[in-house]
Amino acid sequence: MDKKFYLTTPIFYPNAKLHLGHAYTTTVSDILVRYHRLAGDKAYFLTGSDENTQKMVDAARREGKEPLEFLDEIVAKFSSLFKELDISYDQFIRTTDQKAHWPGAQAIWNKLVEAGDIYKKEYEGLYCVGHEAFITEKDLIDGTCPDHGTAPEMLKEENYFFKLSRYTQDIKNKIESKELRIVPETREREILSLLNEGLQDVSFSRPRKADWPAGLGIPVPGDDTQVMYVWCDALSNYITALGYGRDDALYQEFWAGNEQRMHVIGKDILRFHAAIWPGMLLSAGLPLPKTLLVHGFITSGGKKMSKSLGNVIDPEELLAEYGTDAVRCFLARHISPFDDGDITREAFKDAYNADLANGLGNLASRIMTLAQTHLEQGTRPDVAGFPQEYTGAMEQFEINKAAEYVWSRIAMLDQKITETAPFKLVKTDPEAGKKIIFDLTQELYLVGRMLNPFMPKTSDIIKKAVIENKKPENLFPRKD
Ligand code: MSP
């Protein structure tokens, strides 16, 4: 039977265009999905937008637009960015989608009610719109939220609460037994220490705001003066998109009946995914995800890239200047998914010239120039499998190490050409020279295959060049 693979990205807040940090989450996700497809798995790849939020309404009003109209415009920009980045998602879920998302989200809510885990309470606390969450006095620096640079609002309201505290021990057991695997281990330790302090119950609904249009905010079943709170609504997307609570064939196939189901997230939303989401699933009697891959931040000038801090790099700009595969290559190769990674335009250009103009592009052109001149015909190499260094790194989500390995092969081939000088050898010993050139094309083909998850278009161009025995067009012109 085919192996299944289900991977989700976080759903993005549509209050502004996406920046390179968001493009990172999505690109890492796409690379893992493409790797699994390459390995023969049947994959399903979900992404989407987290729309029932105050920050979106605020952003719309600032631009003098109606929230729902504003949403459509921003989400169209998300899709066009993902298209340019070659993100091969199967579905884009929108949490305002009353057919795809709401029935499932309400079905989950009803399960929590049935389990006796929802209760009503008057609540007073500090709400950070940036986080779309209540925060505490001790999270603040000089009265403002350090992540968003804004002061929280004091809110006093009636909310439904979810008895998350009940699940502290169960969640801990799932994580310690690795039934729920959190990668890397530093993040696992971080969440276990939070669990050791014990989880608090969480607010799961908010009073419907007068200025929210109909169509925004999922009504709480049985009480439509309240809407489901952002995170309860948002986390549900991972299974509502598969039809949970309506037509659940995909849910059965990729969630309940699949051992490889994972979420890719940034470290800032670990608590929501490793505590609240498992708590909800436990309460509802549903299976938990198997893996959370938690990546670090793209920083710029040492600070988290974020719109509120004003240090964003627009991915569209890099895409226009360097092309899709160059952007994907940089994100994959030069940032460890387990740590923070800094990006500057200067570093990007240097990496482009080294990795692509002088590296891959130059190698492909050297080998295929030789092949086109000296070999009679191309070949479709008879290849199966991949080197263990490559698959091993990919299986551990160390995509930067897998990319590093590909570039070590590129360096090795360059060296082989220099050492064996086939361009000279063909003149003195044609058979031996041709044999070396032929071997080089086979090696190049393997590089092309391994590049598939990282640089899908370049991978195709390289493989085609070998098969047709033709030097490819200048793939990556040098940038000054
Ligand atoms: N809507 C929530 C997620 C809900 S998932 C059920 C959210 N949205 S977000 O748009 O703010 O962020 C989406 C993802 O982008 C998060 O994983 C976040 O970590 C990631 N990034 C945002 N800025 C980032 C960087 N500067 N670097 C890397 N990733 C960062 O949170």
Residues whose N, C-alpha, C, O or C-beta is under 5 A from the ligand:
A	BS01	MSP	P10 I11 F12 Y13 G21 H22 Y24 T25 D50 A234 L235 I265 G266 K267 D268 I269 G296 F297 I298 K304 M305 S306
